[in-house]
Amino acid sequence: MRLGGVIVVVIIALVALAAITNPSFNQFMLSLIRNATAYIINGASAAGEQSIIHSLQGPCSSWGSVNLAFSNGESLFLDVPNDSSIYLLTSDEFSQWGGGPNAPSNYAWFSSLPGIYVVTPPSPGNYDLVVCGNTDIAYRILNYTAMGVAAYYGPRLGNITTNAVLGIFNITEASIENSTGMPGMGFSLQLNAYVVVKYGGGEVVHWVQDALVVSGGEYWFQGEADVTNYIGSSQNLIYEGGRCVLGCFVTPISGALIISVNSTGRGVVINYGYILLRLGNETFRPVVHWFAHQLIPIPNATAYIITSPSLGPYGWPMDTEFVVGGPGNGGGVEFGALNAYLALYYWNGTSWSPYPITYTFGVSTGEYAINVYSMPIGPSSVELVVGRNNYQVIGNGN
């Protein structure tokens, strides 16, 4: 996608921000976007994989199990592949079952259909997760994760592929009670995705992140790949007369994060960008700032962003996330007050589309949020407020 094309479709997508902001700001945003369109076009520049396997004859001829301990209110995340039957058993039910080869007849929860599941046990305590058949699953007890909106698959559990993803945000309040991961108190808003690079007869998958990072009262946009590979940032802090004039975090803050991929003669380029629309009392023209570019130097390679329930290089499904977590380094954040609107889109070839079915949490990033309630307000949009972490599906796309 050429830069001009990206800017045009981003402007179109920004109109969607009106659905997730307050009415007075809606009118301002729509007017700003429409008036600036011509200007921009013309002048813009830890994985839990099942591995304990037993082979017998019977309905559970091959099975694996793992013991799990749930505290009050905790749920279980499961990415179940084809040809698997999954059972969650209490300790007594597991003892009664005795380990096959027959399938368990008593259980707390069961499914033989592939998909992403959030399972809440009937009560806290110890349980056994039993997998019959294909044991190549991913699981995680959901105590605290990054919160927001995340897509794990497309229609009928299929993949969604694209060359660009977009996260629109409007944060009107963000008071931090506590955080870990960086010296200053802070948090991050992350747009995370998986990029497949194809070359010759092979392929490689990269995990990429475009983030708004807030730490110690400062903010910047930062790009990373494969967890530890720093790509670049927009960090620029200026004080004049003891007053911060650039790079200091205030609310409200509105804008968007965008990741795009394209192929060149030298290889694949992953582009990290942001749009800043409002910061405190200041408003800005909706220009895409491409602050970092990552070249994967494989000649004649092609690439795309994928959203898929298949497990990626780190043992988790290849989800696309727009989520809030700690400021970095696997840290967490707890807010004293929070009000934020997030919406996640992908480029379908002609326009920006919301993901048809999403969830209120992401599992691919290491950062997490404590007591952040993600309230669905659309097929792939949420409002974040202070409250108990909730793990649920958004929308009912097929």
C-alpha positions as CSV (number, residue, x, y, z in Angstrom):
1,M,0.0,0.0,0.0
2,R,1.4,3.4,-1.0
3,L,1.8,6.1,1.7
4,G,-0.9,8.3,0.1
5,G,-3.3,5.3,0.1
6,V,-2.7,4.7,3.7
7,I,-3.4,8.3,4.7
8,V,-6.7,8.3,2.7
9,V,-8.0,5.2,4.4
10,V,-6.8,6.3,7.8
11,I,-8.9,9.5,7.4
12,I,-11.9,7.4,6.5
13,A,-11.3,5.2,9.5
14,L,-11.0,8.2,11.8
15,V,-14.6,9.0,11.3
16,A,-15.3,5.9,13.3
17,L,-13.9,7.7,16.3
18,A,-17.1,9.6,16.6
19,A,-18.8,6.4,17.8
20,I,-16.5,6.2,20.8
21,T,-16.2,9.8,22.0
22,N,-18.4,12.2,23.8
23,P,-20.9,14.2,21.7
24,S,-19.2,17.6,21.8
25,F,-15.9,16.1,20.9
26,N,-17.6,14.1,18.1
27,Q,-18.6,17.3,16.3
28,F,-15.1,18.7,16.6
29,M,-13.5,15.5,15.4
30,L,-15.7,15.1,12.4
31,S,-15.1,18.7,11.4
32,L,-11.4,18.5,11.9
33,I,-11.1,15.3,9.8
34,R,-13.2,16.6,6.9
35,N,-11.4,20.0,6.8
36,A,-7.9,18.4,6.9
37,T,-8.5,15.6,4.3
38,A,-7.3,17.6,1.3
39,Y,-4.3,19.0,3.2
40,I,-3.1,15.5,4.3
41,I,-3.5,13.9,0.8
42,N,-1.6,16.8,-0.9
43,G,1.0,17.6,1.7
44,A,1.4,14.6,4.0
45,S,4.5,13.2,4.5
46,A,4.9,-17.9,28.6
47,A,3.2,-20.5,26.9
48,G,1.2,-23.4,28.5
49,E,1.4,-26.1,25.9
50,Q,0.0,-29.6,26.8
51,S,2.8,-32.2,26.7
52,I,2.0,-34.9,29.3
53,I,0.8,-37.7,26.9
54,H,-0.5,-41.2,27.5
55,S,-1.3,-43.8,24.8
56,L,-4.1,-46.3,25.4
57,Q,-6.9,-47.9,23.4
58,G,-10.4,-46.4,23.6
59,P,-12.1,-43.0,23.1
60,C,-9.2,-41.4,24.9
61,S,-6.6,-43.5,23.2
62,S,-4.1,-40.7,23.5
63,W,-4.5,-38.1,26.3
64,G,-2.7,-35.6,28.4
65,S,-3.4,-33.9,31.7
66,V,-2.2,-31.0,33.9
67,N,-3.3,-29.9,37.3
68,L,-4.6,-26.4,37.7
69,A,-5.3,-24.4,40.8
70,F,-8.0,-21.6,40.6
71,S,-8.4,-18.8,43.0
72,N,-11.7,-17.0,43.4
73,G,-12.9,-15.3,40.2
74,E,-10.2,-16.8,38.0
75,S,-11.0,-18.2,34.5
76,L,-9.2,-20.5,32.1
77,F,-8.1,-19.5,28.6
78,L,-8.0,-22.3,26.0
79,D,-7.0,-22.4,22.4
80,V,-8.4,-25.8,21.2
81,P,-7.3,-27.3,17.8
82,N,-9.1,-29.8,15.7
83,D,-9.4,-33.4,16.8
84,S,-9.3,-32.6,20.5
85,S,-11.8,-33.3,23.3
86,I,-11.2,-31.1,26.4
87,Y,-12.4,-31.9,29.9
88,L,-12.1,-29.9,33.1
89,L,-12.4,-32.2,36.1
90,T,-12.4,-31.7,39.8
91,S,-9.9,-33.7,41.8
92,D,-12.6,-36.2,42.8
93,E,-13.9,-36.5,39.1
94,F,-10.3,-37.2,38.0
95,S,-9.8,-39.9,40.6
96,Q,-13.1,-41.5,39.6
97,W,-12.2,-41.5,36.0
98,G,-8.9,-43.2,36.6
99,G,-7.1,-42.2,33.4
100,G,-8.8,-43.8,30.4
101,P,-9.0,-45.4,28.0
102,N,-12.7,-44.5,28.3
103,A,-13.6,-40.8,28.2
104,P,-14.5,-39.1,31.5
105,S,-18.3,-39.4,32.2
106,N,-18.4,-36.7,34.9
107,Y,-16.7,-33.3,34.5
108,A,-17.1,-29.6,35.3
109,W,-16.7,-28.6,31.7
110,F,-16.3,-30.2,28.3
111,S,-15.9,-29.4,24.6
112,S,-15.0,-31.3,21.5
113,L,-15.2,-28.3,19.1
114,P,-12.1,-26.3,18.1
115,G,-12.0,-22.6,19.1
116,I,-11.0,-20.0,21.7
117,Y,-12.7,-20.6,25.1
118,V,-12.9,-18.7,28.4
119,V,-13.9,-21.3,31.1
120,T,-14.9,-20.3,34.6
121,P,-14.9,-23.2,37.0
122,P,-17.9,-23.7,39.3
123,S,-15.8,-22.9,42.4
124,P,-12.2,-22.1,43.4
125,G,-9.9,-25.1,44.0
126,N,-7.8,-27.7,42.2
127,Y,-8.8,-29.1,38.8
128,D,-7.4,-31.4,36.2
129,L,-7.4,-30.4,32.6
130,V,-7.6,-33.5,30.4
131,V,-7.1,-33.4,26.7
132,C,-8.0,-36.5,24.6
133,G,-6.8,-36.7,21.0
134,N,-4.7,-33.8,19.7
135,T,-2.9,-32.4,22.7
136,D,-1.3,-29.4,20.9
137,I,-3.3,-26.8,22.9
138,A,-2.5,-23.6,24.6
139,Y,-3.9,-22.7,28.0
140,R,-3.5,-20.0,30.7
141,I,-5.2,-19.2,33.9
142,L,-6.5,-15.7,33.6
143,N,-5.7,-13.7,36.7
144,Y,-4.3,-10.6,35.1
145,T,-3.6,-9.9,31.4
146,A,-3.5,-6.9,29.1
147,M,-7.1,-5.6,28.7
148,G,-8.9,-4.0,25.8
149,V,-9.9,-5.6,22.5
150,A,-8.3,-8.5,20.8
151,A,-9.1,-10.7,17.7
152,Y,-8.1,-14.3,17.7
153,Y,-9.7,-15.6,14.4
154,G,-12.0,-14.7,11.6
155,P,-15.3,-16.1,10.4
156,R,-15.8,-19.8,11.0
157,L,-12.5,-19.9,13.0
158,G,-10.6,-19.0,9.9
159,N,-7.7,-16.7,9.4
160,I,-7.9,-13.0,8.6
161,T,-5.0,-11.6,6.6
162,T,-4.3,-8.0,5.8
163,N,-1.5,-5.5,5.1
164,A,-2.5,-3.0,7.8
165,V,-4.1,-2.8,11.3
166,L,-5.4,0.3,13.1
167,G,-6.2,1.0,16.7
168,I,-8.2,4.2,17.5
169,F,-8.1,5.6,21.1
170,N,-9.6,8.3,23.2
171,I,-8.3,8.4,26.7
172,T,-10.1,11.0,28.8
173,E,-8.8,10.0,32.3
174,A,-5.8,7.8,33.4
175,S,-4.7,8.2,37.0
176,I,-2.1,5.5,37.9
177,E,-2.2,4.0,41.3
178,N,0.8,1.7,40.9
179,S,2.9,0.2,38.1
180,T,5.9,-2.1,37.6
181,G,8.3,-2.7,34.8
182,M,9.9,0.8,34.5
183,P,11.3,3.2,37.0
184,G,8.6,5.8,36.5
185,M,4.9,5.2,37.1
186,G,3.2,4.5,33.8
187,F,1.3,2.3,31.4
188,S,1.3,1.4,27.7
189,L,-1.4,1.2,25.1
190,Q,-0.3,-1.5,22.6
191,L,-1.2,-2.5,19.1
192,N,0.2,-6.0,18.7
193,A,0.2,-8.2,15.6
194,Y,1.8,-11.2,13.9
195,V,3.5,-10.8,10.5
196,V,4.1,-13.7,8.2
197,V,7.0,-13.3,5.8
198,K,7.1,-15.8,2.9
199,Y,10.1,-16.5,0.7
200,G,10.9,-19.3,-1.7
201,G,9.5,-22.4,-0.1
202,G,9.7,-21.1,3.5
203,E,8.2,-18.6,5.9
204,V,8.9,-17.0,9.2
205,V,6.5,-15.3,11.7
206,H,7.4,-12.1,13.6
207,W,5.5,-10.6,16.5
208,V,5.4,-6.7,16.2
209,Q,4.2,-4.0,18.6
210,D,3.4,-0.3,18.1
211,A,2.8,1.3,21.5
212,L,2.0,4.5,23.2
213,V,4.2,4.4,26.3
214,V,3.6,6.6,29.3
215,S,6.2,6.7,32.1
216,G,7.2,9.3,34.7
217,G,4.8,11.8,33.3
218,E,6.3,11.5,29.8
219,Y,4.8,9.9,26.7
220,W,6.2,8.6,23.4
221,F,5.4,6.1,20.6
222,Q,7.6,3.0,20.3
223,G,8.0,0.1,17.9
224,E,9.3,-3.3,18.8
225,A,9.5,-6.7,17.2
226,D,9.9,-10.2,18.6
227,V,9.7,-9.0,22.2
228,T,13.2,-7.7,22.6
229,N,14.1,-6.1,19.3
230,Y,13.8,-2.3,19.6
231,I,12.9,-0.7,16.3
232,G,12.5,3.0,17.1
233,S,10.5,5.7,18.9
234,S,9.2,9.2,18.7
235,Q,10.6,10.1,22.1
236,N,11.3,13.8,22.3
237,L,11.0,15.7,25.6
238,I,11.4,19.5,25.8
239,Y,11.1,21.9,28.8
240,E,11.1,25.7,28.6
241,G,11.4,27.8,31.7
242,G,10.7,24.7,33.8
243,R,7.5,24.0,31.9
244,C,7.0,20.9,29.7
245,V,6.2,22.0,26.2
246,L,6.7,18.7,24.4
247,G,6.4,15.0,25.3
248,C,4.6,15.4,28.6
249,F,1.5,13.2,29.2
250,V,-1.9,14.8,29.8
251,T,-5.5,13.8,29.3
252,P,-7.5,13.8,27.2
253,I,-5.3,12.2,24.6
254,S,-6.8,10.9,21.3
255,G,-5.4,9.4,18.2
256,A,-4.5,6.1,16.5
257,L,-1.8,3.5,16.2
258,I,-1.1,1.8,12.8
259,I,1.1,-1.0,11.6
260,S,1.4,-1.7,7.9
261,V,3.6,-4.1,5.8
262,N,4.8,-3.9,2.2
263,S,7.2,-5.6,0.0
264,T,10.2,-3.9,-1.8
265,G,13.0,-5.1,-4.0
266,R,15.2,-5.2,-0.9
267,G,12.8,-7.2,1.2
268,V,9.8,-6.7,3.5
269,V,9.2,-3.4,5.3
270,I,7.1,-3.2,8.5
271,N,6.0,0.4,9.2
272,Y,5.1,1.7,12.7
273,G,3.0,4.9,12.8
274,Y,0.7,7.0,15.0
275,I,-1.8,9.8,14.6
276,L,-2.1,12.4,17.4
277,L,-5.4,14.2,17.4
278,R,-5.7,15.7,20.8
279,L,-3.4,16.2,23.8
280,G,-4.9,18.2,26.7
281,N,-6.3,21.4,25.3
282,E,-4.4,21.2,22.1
283,T,-5.8,19.6,18.9
284,F,-3.8,18.5,15.8
285,R,-4.4,17.7,12.2
286,P,-4.8,14.0,11.5
287,V,-1.4,13.2,10.0
288,V,0.1,9.8,10.0
289,H,3.6,10.0,11.5
290,W,5.7,7.0,10.4
291,F,8.3,7.0,13.2
292,A,10.0,3.7,12.6
293,H,10.5,1.2,9.7
294,Q,11.8,-2.3,10.0
295,L,13.5,-3.9,7.0
296,I,13.5,-7.7,6.8
297,P,16.2,-8.1,4.0
298,I,14.9,-11.1,2.1
299,P,14.7,-10.3,-1.6
300,N,11.5,-11.1,-3.3
301,A,9.8,-11.9,-0.1
302,T,6.1,-11.1,0.6
303,A,4.4,-10.4,3.9
304,Y,1.0,-10.0,5.5
305,I,-0.4,-9.5,9.0
306,I,-2.3,-12.6,10.2
307,T,-5.0,-13.1,12.8
308,S,-5.3,-16.9,13.5
309,P,-6.2,-19.4,16.2
310,S,-3.1,-21.3,15.1
311,L,-0.2,-21.2,17.6
312,G,2.5,-18.7,16.8
313,P,6.3,-18.8,17.6
314,Y,5.7,-18.1,21.3
315,G,3.1,-20.8,21.8
316,W,0.1,-18.6,21.8
317,P,-2.6,-18.0,19.1
318,M,-1.6,-15.4,16.6
319,D,-4.0,-12.7,17.8
320,T,-4.2,-9.0,17.0
321,E,-4.5,-6.9,20.1
322,F,-5.2,-3.3,21.1
323,V,-4.7,-3.4,24.8
324,V,-3.6,-1.6,28.0
325,G,-0.9,-3.0,30.2
326,G,2.2,-2.0,32.2
327,P,4.7,0.4,30.8
328,G,7.2,-2.3,29.7
329,N,9.4,-5.2,30.6
330,G,6.6,-7.5,31.6
331,G,5.2,-5.1,34.1
332,G,1.7,-4.3,35.3
333,V,-0.4,-1.3,36.0
334,E,-3.2,-0.5,38.4
335,F,-5.3,2.6,37.8
336,G,-6.9,4.8,40.4
337,A,-9.2,6.2,37.7
338,L,-9.5,5.3,34.1
339,N,-11.8,6.1,31.2
340,A,-10.6,5.1,27.7
341,Y,-12.3,4.1,24.4
342,L,-10.5,1.7,22.1
343,A,-11.5,0.4,18.6
344,L,-9.6,-2.1,16.5
345,Y,-9.7,-2.3,12.7
346,Y,-8.1,-4.1,9.8
347,W,-7.7,-3.1,6.1
348,N,-9.9,-5.4,4.0
349,G,-8.5,-4.2,0.7
350,T,-11.0,-1.4,0.1
351,S,-11.9,0.0,3.6
352,W,-11.2,-0.4,7.3
353,S,-13.3,-3.1,8.9
354,P,-13.9,-4.0,12.6
355,Y,-13.0,-7.5,13.4
356,P,-16.2,-9.6,13.4
357,I,-15.6,-11.3,16.8
358,T,-13.2,-10.1,19.5
359,Y,-12.4,-10.6,23.2
360,T,-11.7,-8.2,26.1
361,F,-8.2,-9.3,26.7
362,G,-4.9,-10.2,24.9
363,V,-2.5,-13.1,25.8
364,S,0.5,-12.4,23.5
365,T,2.0,-9.4,25.3
366,G,3.8,-9.8,28.6
367,E,2.5,-6.6,30.2
368,Y,-0.8,-6.7,32.2
369,A,-3.4,-4.6,33.8
370,I,-5.0,-5.0,37.3
371,N,-8.7,-4.1,37.9
372,V,-9.4,-2.9,34.4
373,Y,-13.0,-3.6,33.2
374,S,-13.4,-3.8,29.4
375,M,-17.0,-2.9,28.6
376,P,-18.0,-3.9,25.0
377,I,-19.6,-1.0,23.0
378,G,-19.4,-2.4,19.5
379,P,-18.1,-5.4,17.5
380,S,-14.5,-4.5,18.1
381,S,-14.6,-1.5,20.4
382,V,-14.7,-1.2,24.2
383,E,-14.7,1.4,27.0
384,L,-12.1,0.8,29.7
385,V,-13.0,1.7,33.3
386,V,-11.8,0.7,36.8
387,G,-13.3,-2.6,37.8
388,R,-12.5,-6.3,38.1
389,N,-10.8,-7.7,35.0
390,N,-13.5,-9.4,32.8
391,Y,-12.6,-12.0,30.3
392,Q,-15.4,-12.4,27.7
393,V,-16.2,-12.4,24.0
394,I,-17.3,-9.3,22.1
395,G,-19.7,-9.5,19.2
396,N,-21.1,-12.6,17.5
397,G,-19.5,-12.6,14.1
398,N,-19.6,-15.9,12.2
